[in-house]
Amino acid sequence: MLVLSRKVGESIMIGDQIELVIVSVEKDTVRVGINAPKQMQIYRKEIFELLKQSNEEASKTSIQPEQLKNLLHKKRS
């Protein structure tokens, strides 16, 4: 892990498209602004982990061809 010290208003570049800006520091809270391309998805880590877990659970669910056929039929009706 790379650890850097930054002051309010200073930034860190990740590649040439992502900029992390230190917006404020109050007691034990640091506010970080992120400048990145709009198509890039940015999540807080706890949300990212929940999404990842949900996707893993969904991929383990098996569906039988007949069930899929029934779902498609209902969708068309």
SEFIZA-3560 file (N, C-alpha, C; in Angstrom, 3 decimals):
REM SEFIZA-3560
<numar><xx>0.850</xx><yy>-1.175</yy><zz>0.000</zz><atom>N</atom></numar>
<numar><xx>0.000</xx><yy>0.000</yy><zz>0.000</zz><atom>CA</atom></numar>
<numar><xx>0.895</xx><yy>1.238</yy><zz>0.000</zz><atom>C</atom></numar>
<numar><xx>0.569</xx><yy>2.140</yy><zz>-0.878</zz><atom>N</atom></numar>
<numar><xx>1.270</xx><yy>3.424</yy><zz>-0.941</zz><atom>CA</atom></numar>
<numar><xx>0.559</xx><yy>4.385</yy><zz>-0.005</zz><atom>C</atom></numar>
<numar><xx>1.293</xx><yy>5.033</yy><zz>0.882</zz><atom>N</atom></numar>
<numar><xx>0.716</xx><yy>6.001</yy><zz>1.809</zz><atom>CA</atom></numar>
<numar><xx>1.325</xx><yy>7.361</yy><zz>1.514</zz><atom>C</atom></numar>
<numar><xx>0.464</xx><yy>8.344</yy><zz>1.258</zz><atom>N</atom></numar>
<numar><xx>0.908</xx><yy>9.694</yy><zz>0.942</zz><atom>CA</atom></numar>
<numar><xx>0.287</xx><yy>10.694</yy><zz>1.908</zz><atom>C</atom></numar>
<numar><xx>0.989</xx><yy>11.755</yy><zz>2.182</zz><atom>N</atom></numar>
<numar><xx>0.445</xx><yy>12.848</yy><zz>2.981</zz><atom>CA</atom></numar>
<numar><xx>0.022</xx><yy>13.965</yy><zz>2.032</zz><atom>C</atom></numar>
<numar><xx>-1.164</xx><yy>14.493</yy><zz>2.232</zz><atom>N</atom></numar>
<numar><xx>-1.682</xx><yy>15.590</yy><zz>1.407</zz><atom>CA</atom></numar>
<numar><xx>-2.381</xx><yy>16.574</yy><zz>2.319</zz><atom>C</atom></numar>
<numar><xx>-2.375</xx><yy>17.831</yy><zz>1.938</zz><atom>N</atom></numar>
<numar><xx>-3.088</xx><yy>18.871</yy><zz>2.667</zz><atom>CA</atom></numar>
<numar><xx>-4.361</xx><yy>19.201</yy><zz>1.915</zz><atom>C</atom></numar>
<numar><xx>-5.270</xx><yy>19.910</yy><zz>2.592</zz><atom>N</atom></numar>
<numar><xx>-6.515</xx><yy>20.325</yy><zz>1.957</zz><atom>CA</atom></numar>
<numar><xx>-6.194</xx><yy>21.087</yy><zz>0.674</zz><atom>C</atom></numar>
<numar><xx>-6.881</xx><yy>20.721</yy><zz>-0.398</zz><atom>N</atom></numar>
<numar><xx>-6.682</xx><yy>21.362</yy><zz>-1.699</zz><atom>CA</atom></numar>
<numar><xx>-5.655</xx><yy>20.661</yy><zz>-2.565</zz><atom>C</atom></numar>
<numar><xx>-4.831</xx><yy>19.798</yy><zz>-1.972</zz><atom>N</atom></numar>
<numar><xx>-3.845</xx><yy>19.053</yy><zz>-2.758</zz><atom>CA</atom></numar>
<numar><xx>-4.503</xx><yy>17.793</yy><zz>-3.311</zz><atom>C</atom></numar>
<numar><xx>-3.889</xx><yy>17.219</yy><zz>-4.322</zz><atom>N</atom></numar>
<numar><xx>-4.496</xx><yy>16.067</yy><zz>-4.971</zz><atom>CA</atom></numar>
<numar><xx>-3.491</xx><yy>14.974</yy><zz>-5.274</zz><atom>C</atom></numar>
<numar><xx>-4.022</xx><yy>13.843</yy><zz>-5.673</zz><atom>N</atom></numar>
<numar><xx>-3.240</xx><yy>12.669</yy><zz>-6.070</zz><atom>CA</atom></numar>
<numar><xx>-3.812</xx><yy>12.203</yy><zz>-7.407</zz><atom>C</atom></numar>
<numar><xx>-2.957</xx><yy>11.913</yy><zz>-8.353</zz><atom>N</atom></numar>
<numar><xx>-3.393</xx><yy>11.404</yy><zz>-9.648</zz><atom>CA</atom></numar>
<numar><xx>-3.225</xx><yy>9.891</yy><zz>-9.686</zz><atom>C</atom></numar>
<numar><xx>-4.242</xx><yy>9.196</yy><zz>-10.212</zz><atom>N</atom></numar>
<numar><xx>-4.162</xx><yy>7.762</yy><zz>-10.466</zz><atom>CA</atom></numar>
<numar><xx>-4.257</xx><yy>7.622</yy><zz>-11.979</zz><atom>C</atom></numar>
<numar><xx>-3.170</xx><yy>7.233</yy><zz>-12.595</zz><atom>N</atom></numar>
<numar><xx>-3.121</xx><yy>7.240</yy><zz>-14.051</zz><atom>CA</atom></numar>
<numar><xx>-3.240</xx><yy>8.673</yy><zz>-14.540</zz><atom>C</atom></numar>
<numar><xx>-3.815</xx><yy>8.851</yy><zz>-15.716</zz><atom>N</atom></numar>
<numar><xx>-3.959</xx><yy>10.207</yy><zz>-16.225</zz><atom>CA</atom></numar>
<numar><xx>-5.413</xx><yy>10.659</yy><zz>-16.269</zz><atom>C</atom></numar>
<numar><xx>-6.330</xx><yy>9.863</yy><zz>-15.684</zz><atom>N</atom></numar>
<numar><xx>-7.748</xx><yy>10.214</yy><zz>-15.742</zz><atom>CA</atom></numar>
<numar><xx>-8.427</xx><yy>10.344</yy><zz>-14.387</zz><atom>C</atom></numar>
<numar><xx>-7.784</xx><yy>9.925</yy><zz>-13.321</zz><atom>N</atom></numar>
<numar><xx>-8.428</xx><yy>9.951</yy><zz>-12.006</zz><atom>CA</atom></numar>
<numar><xx>-7.636</xx><yy>10.853</yy><zz>-11.071</zz><atom>C</atom></numar>
<numar><xx>-8.328</xx><yy>11.830</yy><zz>-10.508</zz><atom>N</atom></numar>
<numar><xx>-7.707</xx><yy>12.748</yy><zz>-9.560</zz><atom>CA</atom></numar>
<numar><xx>-8.470</xx><yy>12.678</yy><zz>-8.243</zz><atom>C</atom></numar>
<numar><xx>-7.753</xx><yy>12.441</yy><zz>-7.156</zz><atom>N</atom></numar>
<numar><xx>-8.324</xx><yy>12.473</yy><zz>-5.814</zz><atom>CA</atom></numar>
<numar><xx>-7.899</xx><yy>13.787</yy><zz>-5.167</zz><atom>C</atom></numar>
<numar><xx>-8.878</xx><yy>14.569</yy><zz>-4.729</zz><atom>N</atom></numar>
<numar><xx>-8.607</xx><yy>15.874</yy><zz>-4.142</zz><atom>CA</atom></numar>
<numar><xx>-9.020</xx><yy>15.843</yy><zz>-2.672</zz><atom>C</atom></numar>
<numar><xx>-8.141</xx><yy>16.295</yy><zz>-1.792</zz><atom>N</atom></numar>
<numar><xx>-8.485</xx><yy>16.401</yy><zz>-0.374</zz><atom>CA</atom></numar>
<numar><xx>-9.325</xx><yy>17.661</yy><zz>-0.214</zz><atom>C</atom></numar>
<numar><xx>-10.590</xx><yy>17.478</yy><zz>0.155</zz><atom>N</atom></numar>
<numar><xx>-11.523</xx><yy>18.594</yy><zz>0.252</zz><atom>CA</atom></numar>
<numar><xx>-11.494</xx><yy>19.205</yy><zz>1.646</zz><atom>C</atom></numar>
<numar><xx>-11.514</xx><yy>18.340</yy><zz>2.668</zz><atom>N</atom></numar>
<numar><xx>-11.459</xx><yy>18.853</yy><zz>4.042</zz><atom>CA</atom></numar>
<numar><xx>-11.001</xx><yy>17.753</yy><zz>4.988</zz><atom>C</atom></numar>
<numar><xx>-10.506</xx><yy>18.188</yy><zz>6.132</zz><atom>N</atom></numar>
<numar><xx>-10.105</xx><yy>17.270</yy><zz>7.201</zz><atom>CA</atom></numar>
<numar><xx>-10.661</xx><yy>17.837</yy><zz>8.500</zz><atom>C</atom></numar>
<numar><xx>-11.496</xx><yy>17.041</yy><zz>9.175</zz><atom>N</atom></numar>
<numar><xx>-12.079</xx><yy>17.452</yy><zz>10.451</zz><atom>CA</atom></numar>
<numar><xx>-12.019</xx><yy>16.284</yy><zz>11.418</zz><atom>C</atom></numar>
<numar><xx>-11.299</xx><yy>16.440</yy><zz>12.495</zz><atom>N</atom></numar>
<numar><xx>-11.095</xx><yy>15.392</yy><zz>13.495</zz><atom>CA</atom></numar>
<numar><xx>-10.638</xx><yy>14.114</yy><zz>12.808</zz><atom>C</atom></numar>
<numar><xx>-11.480</xx><yy>13.069</yy><zz>12.800</zz><atom>N</atom></numar>
<numar><xx>-11.059</xx><yy>11.789</yy><zz>12.211</zz><atom>CA</atom></numar>
<numar><xx>-11.723</xx><yy>11.524</yy><zz>10.855</zz><atom>C</atom></numar>
<numar><xx>-12.209</xx><yy>12.583</yy><zz>10.202</zz><atom>N</atom></numar>
<numar><xx>-12.883</xx><yy>12.434</yy><zz>8.913</zz><atom>CA</atom></numar>
<numar><xx>-12.159</xx><yy>13.223</yy><zz>7.830</zz><atom>C</atom></numar>
<numar><xx>-11.879</xx><yy>12.550</yy><zz>6.733</zz><atom>N</atom></numar>
<numar><xx>-11.266</xx><yy>13.190</yy><zz>5.573</zz><atom>CA</atom></numar>
<numar><xx>-12.282</xx><yy>13.144</yy><zz>4.440</zz><atom>C</atom></numar>
<numar><xx>-12.582</xx><yy>14.293</yy><zz>3.843</zz><atom>N</atom></numar>
<numar><xx>-13.480</xx><yy>14.334</yy><zz>2.686</zz><atom>CA</atom></numar>
<numar><xx>-12.614</xx><yy>14.368</yy><zz>1.438</zz><atom>C</atom></numar>
<numar><xx>-12.908</xx><yy>13.451</yy><zz>0.518</zz><atom>N</atom></numar>
<numar><xx>-12.122</xx><yy>13.301</yy><zz>-0.702</zz><atom>CA</atom></numar>
<numar><xx>-13.035</xx><yy>13.530</yy><zz>-1.897</zz><atom>C</atom></numar>
<numar><xx>-12.604</xx><yy>14.390</yy><zz>-2.810</zz><atom>N</atom></numar>
<numar><xx>-13.320</xx><yy>14.587</yy><zz>-4.065</zz><atom>CA</atom></numar>
<numar><xx>-12.649</xx><yy>13.742</yy><zz>-5.138</zz><atom>C</atom></numar>
<numar><xx>-13.448</xx><yy>13.216</yy><zz>-6.057</zz><atom>N</atom></numar>
<numar><xx>-12.910</xx><yy>12.354</yy><zz>-7.104</zz><atom>CA</atom></numar>
<numar><xx>-13.302</xx><yy>12.925</yy><zz>-8.460</zz><atom>C</atom></numar>
<numar><xx>-12.303</xx><yy>13.232</yy><zz>-9.279</zz><atom>N</atom></numar>
<numar><xx>-12.532</xx><yy>13.622</yy><zz>-10.663</zz><atom>CA</atom></numar>
<numar><xx>-12.147</xx><yy>12.425</yy><zz>-11.525</zz><atom>C</atom></numar>
<numar><xx>-13.136</xx><yy>11.871</yy><zz>-12.223</zz><atom>N</atom></numar>
<numar><xx>-12.901</xx><yy>10.692</yy><zz>-13.055</zz><atom>CA</atom></numar>
<numar><xx>-13.889</xx><yy>10.725</yy><zz>-14.215</zz><atom>C</atom></numar>
<numar><xx>-13.600</xx><yy>9.975</yy><zz>-15.277</zz><atom>N</atom></numar>
<numar><xx>-14.541</xx><yy>9.907</yy><zz>-16.395</zz><atom>CA</atom></numar>
<numar><xx>-15.915</xx><yy>9.428</yy><zz>-15.934</zz><atom>C</atom></numar>
<numar><xx>-16.971</xx><yy>9.989</yy><zz>-16.525</zz><atom>N</atom></numar>
<numar><xx>-18.343</xx><yy>9.644</yy><zz>-16.119</zz><atom>CA</atom></numar>
<numar><xx>-18.651</xx><yy>8.167</yy><zz>-16.265</zz><atom>C</atom></numar>
<numar><xx>-18.047</xx><yy>7.492</yy><zz>-17.244</zz><atom>N</atom></numar>
<numar><xx>-18.350</xx><yy>6.076</yy><zz>-17.461</zz><atom>CA</atom></numar>
<numar><xx>-17.693</xx><yy>5.179</yy><zz>-16.411</zz><atom>C</atom></numar>
<numar><xx>-16.801</xx><yy>5.726</yy><zz>-15.608</zz><atom>N</atom></numar>
<numar><xx>-16.125</xx><yy>4.941</yy><zz>-14.576</zz><atom>CA</atom></numar>
<numar><xx>-17.028</xx><yy>4.833</yy><zz>-13.353</zz><atom>C</atom></numar>
<numar><xx>-17.248</xx><yy>3.624</yy><zz>-12.890</zz><atom>N</atom></numar>
<numar><xx>-18.080</xx><yy>3.401</yy><zz>-11.710</zz><atom>CA</atom></numar>
<numar><xx>-17.214</xx><yy>3.560</yy><zz>-10.461</zz><atom>C</atom></numar>
<numar><xx>-17.707</xx><yy>4.352</yy><zz>-9.514</zz><atom>N</atom></numar>
<numar><xx>-16.980</xx><yy>4.599</yy><zz>-8.268</zz><atom>CA</atom></numar>
<numar><xx>-17.918</xx><yy>4.301</yy><zz>-7.112</zz><atom>C</atom></numar>
<numar><xx>-17.479</xx><yy>3.413</yy><zz>-6.217</zz><atom>N</atom></numar>
<numar><xx>-18.288</xx><yy>3.012</yy><zz>-5.072</zz><atom>CA</atom></numar>
<numar><xx>-17.468</xx><yy>3.125</yy><zz>-3.791</zz><atom>C</atom></numar>
<numar><xx>-18.168</xx><yy>3.367</yy><zz>-2.675</zz><atom>N</atom></numar>
<numar><xx>-17.518</xx><yy>3.191</yy><zz>-1.379</zz><atom>CA</atom></numar>
<numar><xx>-17.229</xx><yy>1.701</yy><zz>-1.244</zz><atom>C</atom></numar>
<numar><xx>-16.170</xx><yy>1.359</yy><zz>-0.532</zz><atom>N</atom></numar>
<numar><xx>-15.752</xx><yy>-0.042</yy><zz>-0.467</zz><atom>CA</atom></numar>
<numar><xx>-16.837</xx><yy>-0.949</yy><zz>0.082</zz><atom>C</atom></numar>
<numar><xx>-17.567</xx><yy>-0.515</yy><zz>1.124</zz><atom>N</atom></numar>
<numar><xx>-18.584</xx><yy>-1.378</yy><zz>1.713</zz><atom>CA</atom></numar>
<numar><xx>-19.711</xx><yy>-1.655</yy><zz>0.715</zz><atom>C</atom></numar>
<numar><xx>-20.049</xx><yy>-0.690</yy><zz>-0.134</zz><atom>N</atom></numar>
<numar><xx>-21.063</xx><yy>-0.904</yy><zz>-1.163</zz><atom>CA</atom></numar>
<numar><xx>-20.518</xx><yy>-1.835</yy><zz>-2.245</zz><atom>C</atom></numar>
<numar><xx>-19.270</xx><yy>-1.627</yy><zz>-2.635</zz><atom>N</atom></numar>
<numar><xx>-18.630</xx><yy>-2.486</yy><zz>-3.629</zz><atom>CA</atom></numar>
<numar><xx>-18.627</xx><yy>-3.939</yy><zz>-3.169</zz><atom>C</atom></numar>
<numar><xx>-18.305</xx><yy>-4.170</yy><zz>-1.891</zz><atom>N</atom></numar>
<numar><xx>-18.276</xx><yy>-5.531</yy><zz>-1.355</zz><atom>CA</atom></numar>
<numar><xx>-19.671</xx><yy>-6.158</yy><zz>-1.371</zz><atom>C</atom></numar>
<numar><xx>-20.710</xx><yy>-5.377</yy><zz>-1.049</zz><atom>N</atom></numar>
<numar><xx>-22.078</xx><yy>-5.891</yy><zz>-1.094</zz><atom>CA</atom></numar>
<numar><xx>-22.476</xx><yy>-6.257</yy><zz>-2.521</zz><atom>C</atom></numar>
<numar><xx>-22.134</xx><yy>-5.409</yy><zz>-3.478</zz><atom>N</atom></numar>
<numar><xx>-22.433</xx><yy>-5.705</yy><zz>-4.879</zz><atom>CA</atom></numar>
<numar><xx>-21.709</xx><yy>-6.966</yy><zz>-5.340</zz><atom>C</atom></numar>
<numar><xx>-20.457</xx><yy>-7.071</yy><zz>-4.956</zz><atom>N</atom></numar>
<numar><xx>-19.663</xx><yy>-8.238</yy><zz>-5.325</zz><atom>CA</atom></numar>
<numar><xx>-20.277</xx><yy>-9.514</yy><zz>-4.750</zz><atom>C</atom></numar>
<numar><xx>-20.657</xx><yy>-9.462</yy><zz>-3.474</zz><atom>N</atom></numar>
<numar><xx>-21.273</xx><yy>-10.625</yy><zz>-2.822</zz><atom>CA</atom></numar>
<numar><xx>-22.598</xx><yy>-10.985</yy><zz>-3.495</zz><atom>C</atom></numar>
<numar><xx>-23.395</xx><yy>-9.979</yy><zz>-3.805</zz><atom>N</atom></numar>
<numar><xx>-24.670</xx><yy>-10.214</yy><zz>-4.465</zz><atom>CA</atom></numar>
<numar><xx>-24.477</xx><yy>-10.860</yy><zz>-5.834</zz><atom>C</atom></numar>
<numar><xx>-23.489</xx><yy>-10.388</yy><zz>-6.588</zz><atom>N</atom></numar>
<numar><xx>-23.203</xx><yy>-10.967</yy><zz>-7.904</zz><atom>CA</atom></numar>
<numar><xx>-22.731</xx><yy>-12.414</yy><zz>-7.785</zz><atom>C</atom></numar>
<numar><xx>-21.902</xx><yy>-12.689</yy><zz>-6.771</zz><atom>N</atom></numar>
<numar><xx>-21.423</xx><yy>-14.054</yy><zz>-6.568</zz><atom>CA</atom></numar>
<numar><xx>-22.577</xx><yy>-14.987</yy><zz>-6.228</zz><atom>C</atom></numar>
<numar><xx>-23.489</xx><yy>-14.518</yy><zz>-5.371</zz><atom>N</atom></numar>
<numar><xx>-24.649</xx><yy>-15.335</yy><zz>-5.000</zz><atom>CA</atom></numar>
<numar><xx>-25.540</xx><yy>-15.577</yy><zz>-6.209</zz><atom>C</atom></numar>
<numar><xx>-25.735</xx><yy>-14.551</yy><zz>-7.019</zz><atom>N</atom></numar>
<numar><xx>-26.587</xx><yy>-14.684</yy><zz>-8.206</zz><atom>CA</atom></numar>
<numar><xx>-25.976</xx><yy>-15.666</yy><zz>-9.206</zz><atom>C</atom></numar>
<numar><xx>-24.656</xx><yy>-15.684</yy><zz>-9.289</zz><atom>N</atom></numar>
<numar><xx>-24.012</xx><yy>-16.585</yy><zz>-10.255</zz><atom>CA</atom></numar>
<numar><xx>-24.093</xx><yy>-18.051</yy><zz>-9.811</zz><atom>C</atom></numar>
<numar><xx>-24.318</xx><yy>-18.273</yy><zz>-8.538</zz><atom>N</atom></numar>
<numar><xx>-24.426</xx><yy>-19.641</yy><zz>-8.019</zz><atom>CA</atom></numar>
<numar><xx>-25.829</xx><yy>-20.205</yy><zz>-8.196</zz><atom>C</atom></numar>
<numar><xx>-26.781</xx><yy>-19.327</yy><zz>-8.433</zz><atom>N</atom></numar>
<numar><xx>-28.162</xx><yy>-19.757</yy><zz>-8.609</zz><atom>CA</atom></numar>
<numar><xx>-28.304</xx><yy>-20.395</yy><zz>-9.980</zz><atom>C</atom></numar>
<numar><xx>-28.805</xx><yy>-21.604</yy><zz>-9.978</zz><atom>N</atom></numar>
<numar><xx>-28.987</xx><yy>-22.273</yy><zz>-11.266</zz><atom>CA</atom></numar>
<numar><xx>-30.447</xx><yy>-22.181</yy><zz>-11.683</zz><atom>C</atom></numar>
<numar><xx>-30.649</xx><yy>-22.074</yy><zz>-12.960</zz><atom>N</atom></numar>
<numar><xx>-31.993</xx><yy>-22.041</yy><zz>-13.504</zz><atom>CA</atom></numar>
<numar><xx>-32.080</xx><yy>-23.104</yy><zz>-14.593</zz><atom>C</atom></numar>
<numar><xx>-33.132</xx><yy>-23.839</yy><zz>-14.554</zz><atom>N</atom></numar>
<numar><xx>-33.344</xx><yy>-24.899</yy><zz>-15.528</zz><atom>CA</atom></numar>
<numar><xx>-33.874</xx><yy>-24.292</yy><zz>-16.832</zz><atom>C</atom></numar>
<numar><xx>-33.537</xx><yy>-24.892</yy><zz>-17.962</zz><atom>N</atom></numar>
<numar><xx>-34.005</xx><yy>-24.363</yy><zz>-19.251</zz><atom>CA</atom></numar>
<numar><xx>-35.518</xx><yy>-24.162</yy><zz>-19.295</zz><atom>C</atom></numar>
<numar><xx>-36.274</xx><yy>-25.055</yy><zz>-18.687</zz><atom>N</atom></numar>
<numar><xx>-37.733</xx><yy>-24.929</yy><zz>-18.691</zz><atom>CA</atom></numar>
<numar><xx>-38.178</xx><yy>-23.694</yy><zz>-17.908</zz><atom>C</atom></numar>
<numar><xx>-37.490</xx><yy>-23.409</yy><zz>-16.793</zz><atom>N</atom></numar>
<numar><xx>-37.814</xx><yy>-22.219</yy><zz>-16.008</zz><atom>CA</atom></numar>
<numar><xx>-37.535</xx><yy>-20.955</yy><zz>-16.816</zz><atom>C</atom></numar>
<numar><xx>-36.446</xx><yy>-20.936</yy><zz>-17.538</zz><atom>N</atom></numar>
<numar><xx>-36.090</xx><yy>-19.794</yy><zz>-18.371</zz><atom>CA</atom></numar>
<numar><xx>-37.126</xx><yy>-19.601</yy><zz>-19.468</zz><atom>C</atom></numar>
<numar><xx>-37.542</xx><yy>-20.685</yy><zz>-20.074</zz><atom>N</atom></numar>
<numar><xx>-38.560</xx><yy>-20.634</yy><zz>-21.122</zz><atom>CA</atom></numar>
<numar><xx>-39.857</xx><yy>-20.040</yy><zz>-20.569</zz><atom>C</atom></numar>
<numar><xx>-40.253</xx><yy>-20.457</yy><zz>-19.362</zz><atom>N</atom></numar>
<numar><xx>-41.467</xx><yy>-19.933</yy><zz>-18.734</zz><atom>CA</atom></numar>
<numar><xx>-41.342</xx><yy>-18.434</yy><zz>-18.435</zz><atom>C</atom></numar>
<numar><xx>-40.172</xx><yy>-18.017</yy><zz>-17.959</zz><atom>N</atom></numar>
<numar><xx>-39.945</xx><yy>-16.602</yy><zz>-17.679</zz><atom>CA</atom></numar>
<numar><xx>-40.047</xx><yy>-15.762</yy><zz>-18.945</zz><atom>C</atom></numar>
<numar><xx>-39.447</xx><yy>-16.247</yy><zz>-20.017</zz><atom>N</atom></numar>
<numar><xx>-39.491</xx><yy>-15.531</yy><zz>-21.290</zz><atom>CA</atom></numar>
<numar><xx>-40.913</xx><yy>-15.461</yy><zz>-21.826</zz><atom>C</atom></numar>
<numar><xx>-41.660</xx><yy>-16.540</yy><zz>-21.650</zz><atom>N</atom></numar>
<numar><xx>-43.040</xx><yy>-16.575</yy><zz>-22.102</zz><atom>CA</atom></numar>
<numar><xx>-43.880</xx><yy>-15.556</yy><zz>-21.336</zz><atom>C</atom></numar>
<numar><xx>-43.698</xx><yy>-15.472</yy><zz>-20.020</zz><atom>N</atom></numar>
<numar><xx>-44.430</xx><yy>-14.509</yy><zz>-19.190</zz><atom>CA</atom></numar>
<numar><xx>-44.091</xx><yy>-13.085</yy><zz>-19.598</zz><atom>C</atom></numar>
<numar><xx>-42.839</xx><yy>-12.834</yy><zz>-19.913</zz><atom>N</atom></numar>
<numar><xx>-42.379</xx><yy>-11.492</yy><zz>-20.282</zz><atom>CA</atom></numar>
<numar><xx>-43.061</xx><yy>-11.021</yy><zz>-21.578</zz><atom>C</atom></numar>
<numar><xx>-43.278</xx><yy>-11.947</yy><zz>-22.516</zz><atom>N</atom></numar>
<numar><xx>-43.893</xx><yy>-11.605</yy><zz>-23.803</zz><atom>CA</atom></numar>
<numar><xx>-45.394</xx><yy>-11.346</yy><zz>-23.664</zz><atom>C</atom></numar>
<numar><xx>-46.005</xx><yy>-11.943</yy><zz>-22.648</zz><atom>N</atom></numar>
<numar><xx>-47.471</xx><yy>-11.826</yy><zz>-22.482</zz><atom>CA</atom></numar>
<numar><xx>-47.878</xx><yy>-10.503</yy><zz>-21.903</zz><atom>C</atom></numar>
//
